[in-house]
Structure formats: structure tokens, C-alpha cells
């Protein structure tokens, strides 16, 4: 059972480009959604929560489509420092303490 | 910014030996978690812990695994008899409020020989 699926990439884009990542989840009862980023051999770090109405944080925009069970992340004006693996993360409604289900991640490389 | 800290950063152990991985969660956090990531694979949930007891555990968290909060600050993961397939990065996480984003430590790389 694959709870969270992502396009693994890699995405290789020049500085200043706009790039979008997609994610689908299998459990319609999922209740919370996040994007984390993970640098090579480092811990996952919260990038942003994803709300039903969509939300923006600077150059990052997240969208949620519950009907299609689909989450997206848009990065505008890419920076070299955006190079990382982006993890789509879901919490199921039935989870007692918010067990996180991770996708395998989408790798992004931003080149000068 | 407060951090989750983990020790050691790297642990090398012979197969069959016991290991204890240590974590100090953020001080006002009440919900604690362990995850692992085998090299090249996704991050996987092991166990959640609240009010001195396990709340939920995955199928990975079998009888060889145990968790403990021995004092007011530490949160430990013990693997009783390690196997080669236990080699992975182990992440501790904590959150202040149930359902809120979890903050991860920088991990312990466990290598089983």
C-alpha cells in the first residue's frame, strides 16, 4: 500500500525558474498535510503546512485538492539554496498522535 | 530556536548487540516520535509516545524495539538484538501540541556489521 506518492525527479532548473511538485495520497481520511525539505543525509525540516484553501509563504505556494487527493508545491524564483529533496507528508485522521506518512521525495537541483 | 538533539551522531555495532539511541526533545514538547530512513528510501514511522506510554507503533516496531523516557528530558530507543537490516538513519521528533508539525533531530546513523 503506497500511502503517499511523489514524482522522484530529479528536477534540474536554473536559478530564477519556477518549478512545481506534485503528490498524491491514497487515504481519503487524511487530515493534515505538510511539505518538508531534506538536505542530503540530514533531517527533514518543515517547509510549510498545507491548508485546504491553499497557502503561500514567500516564494512557496502549496495547494490541496481533497477531491483528487492531490497536493502541490510551487517554488517561484528558484535559488541555489532551494536544492534539496522535497517530502510530501500526510497525517491520517485515524492516527492517534499524528503519525506522519512520508513520500519518497522529489529531488530538486537549482543550477547557476 | 529550540532544537531536538540526538546522540550519538553515528553508532557502529556488531550484529546481535544491543544499542540505545538517545534524544532530548524540545523542552516544552509533550509528544515524541521515532522514525527511521534506510539509505535511499523514504522516512518511516516507528513509534509515538505520550504521557509515558506508547500511543502507536508500526509493524517495524517489533519486540526487539523499546522506548523509554527515563527522566524529564531524555527519550530513548533501544534495539535489543540488532540485525543487518536495522542499519539506517534514526530520527527523533517532538511536537508541542497533538497534530502540530513535528520537529526532527539531526539523526543517528546506525551501522550494523
Interface residues (C-beta under 8 A of the other chain):
Chain A: X31 X32 X34 X38 X41 X42 X43 X44 X45 X46 X49 X87 X91 X95 X96 X97 X98 X99 X100 X101 X102 X103 X104 X105
Chain B: X31 X33 X35 X41 X42 X43 X44 X45 X48 X50 X55 X56 X58 X89 X91 X95 X98 X99 X100 X101 X102 X103 X104 X105 X106 X107
